[in-house]
Amino acid sequence: MSPLLRAELLRVRSRAVVWGTAVVLVVAALGFVVAAWDDTRPPSAGALAQAQEELATATARWESDHAGWVEVCEENAERDGEDPHVLCDPLRTPPTLEQVLPYRPALVETLEHRYPPMAVVVLVGLLVMGVTLVTADFGSGAMGTWLTFAPRRGRVLVSRLVAALAAAVPVALVALGTALVGIVAVVAVNGATGDAGGAAGVVAVATARALAAGLWAVAVGVGLAFALRVGAGVAGLVVWWVAAIESALPLLVPAARGVTLATSLRAWLEGGTTYGVEECVGGADGPPVCAVVEHVVSPVQGAGVLLVAALVVLGLGAVSFRVRDVP
């Protein structure tokens, strides 16, 4: 490890933005834990009493009418060539309390619904952290002082990037771990664990994708910070990019939606995604026929677009850092 990188790693451990980002992300993770609690909490006494009343009504109706329901179902099954036992046997079973109680997802379903969205929160938080780690030094003049001790700007940029990526890993894992442990804990407390098979796979895939997306965001943030040097400039560029490229351009050129950062991120985080483009065909003899054609974006394609974007931003940051004076 070079002395420059060692010094950067020591500095980044004491930076307030790193600890502040960790705190903000942990608080955000607790929001997902609260949502999981609300999803899986047992029914209240009032809800249970109402469910029992609904069960009594449904049972009385079933006792008086289920024979007719079964007969009609069997006639329809024979007419349609379907198995009457498979189609009609459920009508022979009286309703149960679980059928009228509010639905409570089990552990795996709760994790699938509440844990992966943490990736977006981690991505935004680490993007801000990556930008601030660099722009703060430009704003305070510390970058100019630093260059008097390490005048080779390429090494300074690389060491800053590596230090920011190293700091991002524990910050992201703490936030993701808080969400994961909290969700599992509240589901267990609420007694809604159910069949937990497959939970480990869901967690492993979502964690890997979230961590990779967070590291990508740090790299983009560092590159933007070296290119623009001011946090307000980076924020303005991001806002205009979202408005012009991510929002307006797909409306003007629908095919461009396949290579936008939003689509690529969704493809990476969700294991693939689709987008629709209206395509019209028709000859001179009649009006054109239009239909929406779905296009698939694989996670590999999404990762490729994100990687190219990060390399371009880092390259622009390196060029700007090399050719512009640092006060």
N, C-alpha and C positions, 0 to 999 in steps of 0.2 A: 504494500500500500504506500503510495507516495505521500510525502509530508503535506502537500497541498490538500489532498483528499482527506487525510487524517484530520487536518485542521478544520475543514468544512464539516466533517461529521461531528466533531466536538462542538462547533458553533451551532449547528442545526438542533442539537439536543436542548440547547438553552433558549431557543427562539420562542417568543411568546405566541407567535402565530401557530406553531406546531401544537403546543398545548391547548391553545384556544380552539383550534380546529377539532382536536380530539374531544374536548368538552361539548362543543356544539353537536358533533356527530353522535355522541353518546346520548345527549338529550333527545335528538331526533329519533334515535333507536328506541328510546323509551316510549315514544309516541306509537311506534308499531307494536310494542308490547301491550300498551293500553288498548289498541285496536283488537289485538288477539284476545285479550281478556273479554272485551265486549262481544266478540264473535262466539266465544265458547262458554260464557258464564251460564250457570244453571238457571232455569226459569224461576222467577219470583213466585211468592205464595199466591199473588193475584193471578199471574199467568197460569199457574198450575190449577187453580180453582176454575178458571175459565176453560182450560183445556179439558178438565173432567166433565164440565157441563156439555161441551161440544161432543165429547166421547159418548156421554149418555144419549144425546140426541142422535148421533150417528149410529149407535148400536141399536136403538129402537127402530130407526128407519131400516137398518140392515135386516133385522129380524122379520120385519113385515114385507120387505120387498126383494130380498136377495134371491129368492127362488125364481121370481120373474126375470131378474137381471141375468141369472145364469142361463135360463132358457133362451132368452133373446141372444145372448152371447154365443151360445152353442149353434143356434141357427145361422148367425152371421159367419161363424167360423166354418161351418160346413159349406156355406154358399161361396166363401172366398178360398176354400181349399186349405185352411190353416188347421193346426192341431187344437182342438177345443180344450184339451187339458191344460196346455201351456197358456192359452189365452184366457180361459174362464175360471181356472182353479182359484186365483186370487179373490174372485168374487164370493167364493164359498167361505172365506176366512173373515171373521168379525173384525171390525176396526180395533186398533190398539191405541194406548195412550201416546206412544212415541209418534204415531202418525199425525196427531193433532197438536203436539207440542212444537214450539219454534225449533227450526233446524239448527243443530250445533255441529260444525265441522270437526272432524278428528284431527290428530296431530299432523299427519301428512298433508291433508288438505289445507290446514291452517298455515303450515310452512310454505306450501306452494303459493298461497295467496298473499301472505304478509312478509315473507323473508326476501324474495328476489327484488321487490321494489326498493329495498335498502341500497341497492347498487346505484340508483340515480342520486340518492342523497350523498353517498360516499363520493361519487364522481364530481358533483358540484362542489362539495367541501374541499376535496383535494385539488381541484382546479384553482380555487381561490387561494389555497395554501401555496401552490406552486408559483402563482403570480406574485403573491406578497413576499415570499422568501427572496425574490430578486428585486422587485420594484422598491422595497423598503431600503435596500442598500443604495440604489441609485438616488432615491429621494434624500437620504441623509448624507450623501457624499462618501459613505463608507466604501463604495465600489472603487472610487478613485484612490483612496488610501490603500485598499487591498491590492490594486494593480501596481503600486510602488514596490510591493514585496513579491508579487507574482506577475511579472509583466506579460507573460505569454497568455494571451486572451483565450485561445482555444482550450488550454488546460483549465483556465478559470471556469469557462462555461461548462466543460465536461464534469469538473468536480462539483459544481453547483447542481448540475442535473443528477449526478449519482447520489449526492447527499440528500436532495429532495426526494428522490425515489426511495432511498433507504428510510427516510423519516415517514414516508407515506405508508409503508407496509405495516408497522405497528399501529399507526393511527387507524387505518382501515380495519385491521383485524380486531382492535378493541371495540370499534363501533359495531362491526358485524357480530362479534362474539356477544356483545351486550344484547343485541336484538335476538340472537339465536337462543341464548340461555334464558332470556326473559320470556320468549314465546313458549319454549318447552316448559318452563316453570309454571306459567299461568294455565297452560293446557292441562298439566298434571294436577294442579290445585283444583281446577274446575271439573276434574274427572272426565275429561273428553279425549283421553289419549287414543283409545281405539286400537286398531291394528297399526303399529308403528313401522311395519315393514316398508322399506323404500325411503324412509326419512333420511337416512345417511346419504343416499345417492342424491336426493334433492338438495341437501345442504352442501355437499361437496361441489356439485356443479354450479350452484348459485354463488358460492363463495369464490370459486376460481374465476368465474366470469366477472363478479363485482370487483375483485382485486385487480384483475387485468385492466378493466375499464378505469379504475381509479389511478393506476400507474400511467395509463395513456393520458388521462386528464392532467396529471402532474407534468408530464413531458410537454404537453401542449401549453400549459400555463407558464412553464419556464421559458419555452421558446417565444411566446407572445411577450413576456416580460422583458427579455433581452432585446426584442425587436422594437418595442414601443417605450419601455422604461418607466412608464407612468401607469399606475393602476387605473386611473380614470380613462386613459386611452384604451387600455385593454377592455374595460367594461363597455366603452362605447363601441369598439369594434365587434365585440360579441353580440351586443344588442342589434347592430346593423346587420351582422351576418345572419342572425336568426330571422330578422324581419325580411331581408332581401333574398337570401339563398335558401334558407330552410322553409320559409313560408310563401314568399311571392313567386320565386322561380318555378316551383312545381305547379303552380296555377297556370303560368304562361307556357311552360314546357313540361307536361306531365311525365314524360320519360325521364326527366332529371331527378325525379323522386328516388329512383333506384340507387343514386350515388350520393345522396345527401347524408350528412353526418347523423341526422336523427334516425333515418332509416337504417343506416349501418349499425348504429348503436343498438337499436331495437333488435336487429337481426342477431347481433352478438349476444346480447343479454337474454333474449328469448329463445335462442337456438334456431333462428330463422324467422322470417316474416314475409308478408306479401303486400303488394300495392297494386292498385287498379289503374289502368289507362284506357280511356275510351278510344276505340278504333272503329273506323267506318269504312265500309266497302260498298260499292255500287257502281253501276254502269250508266251510260247515257240514256238508257231506256226507262229508268225509274229513279226514285229518290234513294239516297244512300241508306244503308242499314248499319246502325251503330250498336255496339255492345261493349261492355266493360270487360277487358281482358286482364286477368290477374297475372302478375309476374312475381316469381319467387326470388327472394334474396336469402342466400344461405349464410350461416354464421361465418364460414370461411371468406365469402365475398365481403361481408361486412367488416371483418377483421382486416382484410386487405385494404379497403378504403380508409379505415381508421389509421392503419400503419403509414400509408402514404401521406395522409394529412399531417400526422405527427412529424414525419421526416421533413416535409416541406416547411412546417412552422419552425422547427428547430434549425433548419438550414437558413431561413430568413433571419432568425434571431442571431445566428452565428455571423452572418454577413453584416448585419447592422452593428453588432457589437465590435466587429473588427474594424469597420471603416469609420465609425463615428467617434468623436472625441468623448471622453468621460471626464466630467469636471471633478 
